[in-house]
Amino acid sequence: MGKVTFLNPGFLWLLLLLPVAIAWLYYKKNQLTATIKMSSLAAFKGQSTFLSKAKPFLNGIRLLALAAVIIALARPRSVDVTSKSKTTKGIDIVMAIDVSSSMLANDLKPNRLEALKKVAATFVQDRINDRIGLVVYAGESYTRTPVTSDKAILLQSLKTIQYDDSIIADGTGIGVGLATAINRIKDSKAKSRIVILLTDGVNNSGTIDPRTAADIAKEYGIKVYTIGIGTNGNALFPVAKDANGKLVFKMMPVEIDQKLMQEIAKKTDAKYFRATSNQKLQTIYDEINKLETTEIDEQKFYNYDEKYKPFVLLAFLLLALELLARNTIFRGIV
């Protein structure tokens, strides 16, 4: 049952009259019964009966009936509210993620790639009404997950992203990564189409110039939010593998082509962000989440279940009981 409300709650103020009525009946109880003047009452001592003692309760029954009438006038009813939401203007999003070996640098904890996967997963879960796809790139690029509304598939795909030079050539091909992302949504009919392009380095691979890819994005009306990930200064980077195949790390300067990333974002009417820590990365995705909102058409349906009828019936039964009792078993009772 839904929450009980009153259509005419003002009538409930009348309940305050009941204590006044009780006080008045108590004060006037000796004047409401017939009296006979006699020279002596000695003969009636000890003659009080149960019915004579119970008769005042008839007034209580009448007051209960009055209370039921007042509650009925207030129109109690339960309300069940159901909502139906429909996305009227959705957004298609492609996250283009750098998976080059440098993403294993541990200036973000436990490393840049794992920190990104955690934050990106939260972002995906927050975009309930949007379609999202995944593109990964290093020296080359490929679509890992086409644009989809199935968040379970998307989250599983995101979770299993890792650096693997046997699958994709190492390097940083920002242009090919962006071009692949654009290709996934260029024909979309969504209200808004955006790419979130993340890198931790400078463009040094690929066959497509990043600026050319940005021009294509602009031509299709696709916004490209760019993120440079990495601390300021130096960080431990993987530089080689030892005899056991384990990565060897060396302290090296962090280099991000911020000028290029800013240019891409500005050209497509978006913004560039710099993530120097796990917390900053989370803040960036939160801000993008707020900047790109989806319009939702929500309709609410109210189902009212009237509850006054039982109170009307109760009042009728109480009054009938009081009237019947007063004119039968209590008739003639003083």
N, C-alpha and C positions, 0 to 999 in steps of 0.2 A: 504494500500500500504506500502511496506517495505521502508527502507531507500534508498535514491537515491545516487548512487555512479557513478564514471566515470571510464571506462575501460582504456581510454587513456587521462588522465588528462593533459598531457603535451601540448596538442593542445589548451588548454584554455589560454595559454600564448599569443596566437595569437590575443586574444581580445584586448591586449594592443596596437595593431596596429590601432585599430579603431579611438581612439582620434587623432593619428598622421594623419590618412587619412582625418579626419574632418578638422583638422588644415590646411592640404595641400590644400584641396578643397576650403577652405575659402580664402587662400592666392592666389590661382590661378584662382579664379572664373572669373575674367575679361579676362583671357587668354583662357578659355575653350569655349568661344562663338565667333562667327564670328563678325568681326568689319568692319565698312564702314567709310571711311574718308569723311567728308562733311565740307563745308565751314561754315555752320551754322546749329544748332540743334533747332533753335527757333520754327520751324514748328512742332517738335515732343514733345514739352513740354506739359505735362498733358495727354499724350497718353498711359501711362503705364497701362497695363491691369492685371486682376487677374491671367491669365495664365502665363504671364511673371514673375509675382511675385512667383507663385507656382512652376515654373519649377525647381528651385534648390532643391525642396523636392524629385525630382527623384533620386538625388544622395543619399539622406537619405534612400530611399527605397532600393537602391542597397547595402548600408552599412548594413542595417538590414538583407538583404538576406545573406550577407557575414558572419554576426554574427551567423545566424542560421546554416550555413554550418560548421563553426568552432565548434559550440556546438555539431552538429551531428558527426563530426569527433572525438570528445572526448568520444563518445559512452555513453551517460547517460543511466542508467538502475536502476531499483529498485531491491532490494535484500530481499527476505523473507527466514529466516533461521529457520528450524525446527530441533529439536533434538530428538533423540531416545536413551534412556538409558536402559541398561540391566545389572542387577547385575550378574557379572560373578562368584564372589566368596563371597557368603553371610556368615553371622555369626548367629548362634543360641545362644540366651542368656536366662538364667534363673536367675531371681532375687529372692533370698531366704531371706525373711524378718522376723526378730524376732518380734513377736507380744505379747511378755510376758508383764505382768503388769508393769515391770520396764521401758518399752518404753514410759510410760506416765510421766516419770520424766521430769520436766520443765527446765532443764539446757539448752536445746535448745528450741526455742520459736515457737509455744506455748507449744509444748512438742516434744520429740524425734520422735514419730511416725508421727505426722503431718508434722514436718520439713522434714522427710525422704520422705513422700508421695509427697510433693511439688517438691523436687529435682528429685525424680525418674520419675515423670511425664514429666519433661523437658528432661530428658535423653531418655525416650521412644519416644518423639516427634522428637528428633534429629536423632534417628536410623531409618530413613525412609525405608531403604532397607533390614533391618534385621528382623528376627522373634524373639519374646520375650515371655517368660512365667513367671508366678508368683507362687512362693511357699511360704506359710506362716508357721511359726512354733513357738511353745512355748515349753510345755512339750511334745507335739506331733507335727505332721506336716501333711499338705495336700496340694495338688495342687489346687490353687485358679483359675488359668487360664493356660490351656495348651499352649505350644509354638505356637504362631500365628503371622501372619502379619497384622491382623486387629487391628490397633492402637486404634480405637474408643472403642472396647470391652475391650481392655487392660487398657485404661485410666479410664474407668468406674469402672472396677474391682479394680484398684489401689485406686481410690477415696473412695471406700466404705470399705476399710480395717479398722478394728478397734479392740481394745482389747475387748474380750468377753469370760469370763471364762466358760460360759454355752456352748460354741461351742468347745473350745479347752482347755485342761488342762494347768494350769499355770506352769511356769518353763522355763528352757533354754536348749532345746535339740539340740545343735549344730550339733551333729552327724546325727540325724534323719532328720533334716532340709536339710543338705547337701546331704544325701543319696537320699531323695525325688527329689531334684533338679537334681542330676546326672541321676536318672532314667528317667527324662523327655527328656534328650537330648543324652543319651548314644548311641542310634541307629541312630542319625541324620547323614545325608550325607553332612552337611554344611562344608565349608572350615575350619571354626573355631568354636569351642564350648566353651562357657565360663559360669561360675556361679559367680554371685556377691553375696557373703554371708555376711550378716550384723547381728551383735549382739551387745548387750550392757552389757553382763555379762559373767559368766563362765558356762561351761557345767555342769548341775546338774540334767538332766533328759534324758529320752530316752533310747532305747535299743541298739543303735549303737554308738561305740566309734568314735569320730571325726577323729582320726588318721586313723582308718580303712576306713572311708568314703573317706579320702584324698587319700589313696592308690588306692581305686577303681577309683577315678577321674583320677589319674595319669595313670592307666592302660588303660583307654579309651581316653587318650590324652585331657582331659578337664581341662582348666585353671580355677582356683578358686581364684578370687580377693576377699580378705577379708577386712571388714571394722569394726572397733571397734568404736561405737558411745557413746559419753558421755564426759563431761568435766573432767578436772583433779581436784581431791579434793572431795568435797561433793556436793550433790544435793538433792532436795526434791523428795522422792520416795513415791508411794502409798504403804501403809503398811497394811491397813485394810479398812473396810466399817463401817460407823456409822449406827444408827438405821434406817435412811432413805435410806440406800443403797448408800450413797455418799462416795466417796473415801476419806480416811484420809491420809494426806501426812506427812512425817517425814524426817528431814535432816539425810542423811546417806552417807557413803563413796562410791565413784564410783569404782567398781571392774570389770575389763575386763581382760580376760585371753589373754593378748597380745602375750605371748610366743606361745600359741597354734595356734592363728590366723596367726602369722608369719610363723610357721612351715607348716601349711596347704598351705599357699600361695607359699612358697619356694618350697615345694614338687611338686607343679603343674606348676612351672615356671611362676608364677604370682606375685602379689605384695600385701603387707598389708598396709592399710591406717588407720589413726586415725582421727576421726571427733570430734573435741572438741567444734564446734560452727556451726551455720547454714551456715556461709560463707565457713568454711573449708569443710563441707559436700558437698556443691556445687562444690568446687574446685576439690574434689576427683572424683566426677562423671564426671566432665569435663576432667580430666586426663585419666580416663578409656576410655572415649569416643574417645580420641586422640590415645590411645595405641592400641585400637582394631578398626582398620579402615576396611571398606569394599571396595573392588575393583569394580569400575564401568566402564563398556564399553559404552562409549558415541559416537554415530554417529550423525554427523550434515549433513543436506541436504540443499543445496543452490538452490533456485529457482529464476532465473534472468528474469526480464521482461524488454526487450529492449525499450528505450524511444527515440531513435534517429530518427525514421521514421517521426514523426510529424514535426521535425525541417527540415528534407530534403524536405518534402512537402511544408512547409512554405517558404523555400528558393526558391523553384521552382515557387510558386505562386507569390512571390514578384518580382522575375526577369521577369516573364512573364508580370506582371502588369506594371513594369517599361519599358520594351521593347515595349509593346503595346501603352502605353501612350506617349512615346517618338516619336513613328512613326505615331501617329494619332493626338490627340488633341494638342500635344505640337510641332508637326512638323512645322517648319517654325517660331516658337516663338523664338525671340532673347532675 
